[in-house]
Each structure stands twice: as structure tokens, then as C-alpha cells.
Amino acid sequence: MTTTTTHPSEQPSELDDVRATTATDKRRVQRTELWRNRGLLLPAVIFLILLTQIPFLTTIGFSLTKWNLLYPNDRAFAGFDNYTSALTSGDLWPSIVATVLITALSVVMALLFGLLFAILLDRQFHGRALARTLMITPFLIMPAAAALIWKYSMFDTNIGMLNWLFRTLHLPVVSWSTEHPMMTVVIVLTWQFTPFMMLILLAGLQGQDRGILEAAQVDGAGAWRTFTWITLPHLRMYIEIGVLLGSVIILQVFDPIAILTKGTGGTKTLAYLLYERAFIGLDVGQAAAYGVVTVILTIIVATIALKSVFKVFMAGGSR
């Protein structure tokens, strides 16, 4: 009987070929699954490109033309003249300042009131579910409707509830939109975005470890010391998320300013400045230039905000 022996140098070579073929098949399957998953997202990507990028490219094209609707036939290529006019006209930088002030004041006030209401709604009491629902209501109202409610029901000189209260207390009547335009816009935005902050902070409070709070109470820590040393550090991540997301949203606010103040009294934000150039001045080219500048500034702010949010989520477990 004869036996066949395999040379030792041939066996590893066959195993390597099998392993290489298996690895190639795995990579091919992974690539197929990856492209299949991308194919599912392809319609949404195409829709987003058609919805956002094509209008933006069209806006850039308009910003390079001289085009005023008062003279529709007088249309020509203007190059960067509209951008030069936008940066040197003296309207852009006051609008940036107004946007920053309104955003900062509204976010801070909404955060403080949101924290107060979140602490109150975190307690156990009868009707808590109804109270939470009612507190969320302002955030669900359309911005234009909210501005109209405040304009006529609260700020109106003759029938507004605030001036009725002032008359009852024998105080002088206040014309809010003309005497305190910045405060008027901030009050409306604070009222509308307080529920947004409250929901974020309430989620943070409900995620707090009750055992730590009970241990602090057993050790003799009072309510204020427990809040400042335990609860507030725990809410740091939620506060940062609320501030960043609220800032990005309020940067684009237009309705309260258009309805309440019409950009007077230092309330002409970038959004209202763009509207003024496009629909009042009818200068399509210059309005498009303001729009491109506004988009660039918003992208910068949003990029910084999103990076900060990602850092918050990455560092959240270590806080």
C-alpha cells in the first residue's frame, strides 16, 4: 500500500488562497450591502439637493446681477458690486448686532424660565400631566400667530392686558412696540421658547440619580446646596444643548420682528434686512447678496454649534 503525502510548503499556500478568496467575498458582500443602504437614502439625498442647493446656487447667480424689479428691463451682470454694497452700506453690521442681541437675550431668558418651570414640574402633584401639556402650548403656536396674540392682546395701547393692568395700578400707559421695541421682541421670543428649554431641562432632571439626592439629604445638605453642587452640574450638558439649539433656531426668526416692530428701534435682524431689500426695495440682486452673506454667517454659527453639541455628547458620560 502506498500513501500520498503532501509537501509541507504546498498546504499553507492553499490555505492562504482560500483565506484570500473568503476575505474578497466578504469585502464584496460588505460593499454590496453598503451601496444597497446608500441606495435607500439616495431619493432623500436627491430631494434635499433639489430643495436646498439648486435654490442657493440660483441665489448666488442673482447676487451677481444688477436687477431691480422697478426697472425689469435694466438687467446686467454686476460681478461683486452687490456684495461690496452689502458690506459697505452700513446696514449689515447693525443687523448683525441686533441679531446677536435678540438671540442672546431671548436664549438666556428662556433658559432661566425654562429651568424654573422644569424644577416645578419635576415635583409630584395632582394635575402634573395637564400642567406639562399647557406649558408646552406656546412652543406649538405658529410664530406669526404668537406675535399677533401678543401685539393685540398684551401690548396694545387701548385693549392690551398689560396696559389695562397699568391703568388699574395708576401707572402710565406704555407703547411697547415704539418705546421698548427690543424688549417687546425678546418678551415674545422668551414666551415662545421657554417650553423648548423646559422640555430639555426636564428630561435632564428626570434622568438624575435619585439615590445621590437622597444621600445628600441624609448628609444634611439643604435644597440650595443640593441644587448648586449636584443638580446644576448634572444639567450642564442639557443646558449647553438647549442654548446651542435655541440659538440656531432664534437666529432665523422673522415673524415677531415683522409684525411687532418692523425692524425699528434696533430690531432689524439679518432675516428682516433680507426681506426689506427683496420685498420693499425690490432690489433682487442686492437682496440675493444679503441672503448669501446671511447663509454664510448662519453656516459658521451652525458649524460651531454642532461641533460643540458633538463635544457635549462625547464628554457627557464623563461629567
Order of alpha helices (4+ residues) and beta strands (2+ residues): alpha-alpha-beta-beta-alpha-alpha-alpha-alpha-alpha-alpha-alpha-alpha-alpha-alpha-alpha-alpha
